[in-house]
Amino acid sequence: MSLFDGQPQRRGIRLWSYKWQSGSKAPPLIFIGGVLLFVSSIFLALMGTYVYRAHRLASEGTFSTGTVVKKVMHQASDSGTSNTSYEVDYSFTTADGRTVEGNDTIDPDAWDQLKEGGPVQIEYAASKPRINEVGATSGPIIIGRETFAWHLPDLAKSKNIPSMLLVQGAGLFGMAHSFSSVDRDRLAEQFGKVDLIVAVARHLEGPMQELGLPRATTIANPVDLSRFFPAPKDAGLMMRLGLHADRFIIAHISNLKGLKRTSDIVASAREVVRREPRATYLVVGDGHCRERMEAECRRLEILDHFRFVGWVDHEKVADYINLADAVVMPSESEAMALVYLETQACGRLLIASDIPAAREAVSDGETGLLFRMGDTADLTSKILLAADDPALRDRIGCTARARVKEHDLEHFVAAYERAARAVVRKSRALV
């Protein structure tokens, strides 16, 4: 099913509704123009490139406004513990004119919002119809990333729909470094109109305050621990890449843009391969710096120590991380790189530049190694340290895997659900 095969919603504007398919039930998220705004990417953008098999966004069914026929609260006592359940009888008419009656168990928040004889939003597909998780007919919420702040808040306000803004870093860095003061002031004003701002990392809150933006709630970027986990090196993939079992493999995974400082990798590699001939670099991804990297490797006569893979499907990224003995990220700026979290989830050693994002993800010497950003000699020393000490790599990898569980995708979905519910409740209280 296509991610954009959604159902147009009421209110006369073309919006689409999607629902997380996971263990946690999340409220519907509405996306403007069918554009996938939720992630990276993250993502995706935060979830634009960060959509997983078991936790993907998909259109869930058809929505209809029905009527609450009856509300029933059941209280039972089991082994001295009081349990309360909330049930609603409802009826609605389908698009082909059929009248359907049903019953659903809902949470206390939705129960409080519904009145007998009043409206209720019903979601129905081939399976049993159910009450939309937010409860009432005014449940949808718009979520967009920083660049949507130019238009999203005013559109949402005009339709009385609550909104959340996702700060992923790129738009924030643009405001700080390239926007005129007039544009910064105008965008800051627009930020102030949304109901909630969510940042993907704590370190973004400081720059936001410096720009005069409202205070944000931090919901850290996620990692799917069911997909990214420690695994042996894939012998078949090693063979296809021309890598021998005795190689010390250093991976880099990115879009190969200038901010990633890929030239530092090549500059460091010259000394690394001289002192550690087993060293081989695995570069996954593509971008305008790739050609320059390859040319510099040829000039330094170290191209045979590099494998340039290009883009791979995200579902295969874990295979490449698990080929690596260490993953190097020399970036000069990140919000919260997914590669940090994915490397740690795979129990591999992360070597990252000492920037705010990396300091938030890495405890130096415990869950990764940090080097001074732009200092290729320091980068070289950390790579050689890792090459000489397998026990260090194993210890840090195990600790990182345990620590990164706080970024589990299930926690991320639950955090967004809580935030969205709070925004919707606040919005309704003001109506």
Order of alpha helices (4+ residues) and beta strands (2+ residues): beta-beta-beta-beta-beta-beta-alpha-beta-beta-beta-alpha-beta-alpha-alpha-beta-alpha-beta-alpha-beta-alpha-beta-alpha-beta-alpha-beta-alpha-beta-alpha-beta-alpha-alpha-alpha
